[in-house]
Amino acid sequence: MNNLIFLFILVPVLSLVLLGLNLLLSTHNPDESKVSPYECGFLGIEGQTRSTFQIHFYIVGLLFLVFDLEILLLMPIGVTLYQVSTFGFSIAIIFFIILTIGFVLEISSGAVSLSNSNN
């Protein structure tokens, strides 16, 4: 039997068997806190469905991911720089220039603050 066909048969069958075992063998006795909308323990205010939160933390997290990927690309470029010659080096420089322009735009828009002031 072909390995790929075996994989397409084995994975769904195995997942269905494991899900079935979970349904059969697991205990199902939810308490009041587990079925409440706020499982973390905080009670919602009556009549208010939304609360205010600062989106700045999410923006910083997304920016971290983007620039973390930039750092991740530094290693392969550094290792293969002798093999990719001038063309690969120029592509890498263009990539880092575009990311640097994006970082400057983020700083100028105020998404990232370089000062430690709490204003």
Backbone hydrogen bonds, N-H to C=O, Kabsch-Sander energy under -0.5 kcal/mol:
donor,donor_aa,acceptor,acceptor_aa,energy
6,F,2,N,-2.3
7,L,3,N,-2.0
8,F,4,L,-2.2
9,I,5,I,-1.4
10,L,6,F,-3.1
11,V,7,L,-2.1
13,V,9,I,-1.6
14,L,10,L,-3.0
15,S,11,V,-2.4
16,L,12,P,-2.3
17,V,13,V,-2.3
18,L,14,L,-2.4
19,L,15,S,-2.3
20,G,16,L,-2.3
21,L,17,V,-2.4
22,N,18,L,-2.0
23,L,19,L,-2.1
24,L,20,G,-2.2
25,L,21,L,-2.7
26,S,22,N,-1.7
29,N,27,T,-0.5
35,V,31,D,-1.3
36,S,32,E,-0.6
39,E,37,P,-0.8
41,G,38,Y,-1.2
48,Q,45,I,-1.9
49,T,47,G,-0.6
55,I,53,F,-0.6
57,F,54,Q,-0.7
59,I,55,I,-2.1
60,V,56,H,-2.4
61,G,57,F,-2.0
62,L,58,Y,-2.5
63,L,59,I,-2.5
64,F,60,V,-2.3
65,L,61,G,-1.9
66,V,62,L,-2.0
67,F,63,L,-2.4
68,D,64,F,-2.1
69,L,65,L,-1.9
70,E,66,V,-1.2
71,I,67,F,-1.7
72,L,68,D,-2.0
73,L,69,L,-1.5
74,L,70,E,-0.6
74,L,71,I,-0.9
75,M,71,I,-0.7
77,I,73,L,-1.3
78,G,74,L,-2.6
79,V,75,M,-2.3
80,T,76,P,-2.3
84,V,80,T,-2.0
85,S,81,L,-0.6
88,G,84,V,-2.0
89,F,85,S,-1.7
90,S,86,T,-2.5
91,I,87,F,-2.2
92,A,88,G,-2.2
93,I,89,F,-2.4
94,I,90,S,-2.4
95,F,91,I,-2.3
96,F,92,A,-2.4
97,I,93,I,-2.2
98,I,94,I,-2.3
99,L,95,F,-2.1
100,T,96,F,-2.1
101,I,97,I,-2.4
102,G,98,I,-2.1
103,F,99,L,-2.1
104,V,100,T,-2.4
105,L,101,I,-2.3
106,E,102,G,-2.0
107,I,103,F,-2.2
108,S,104,V,-2.5
109,S,105,L,-1.9
110,G,106,E,-0.8
110,G,107,I,-0.7
111,A,106,E,-1.6
112,V,106,E,-1.0
114,L,112,V,-0.5
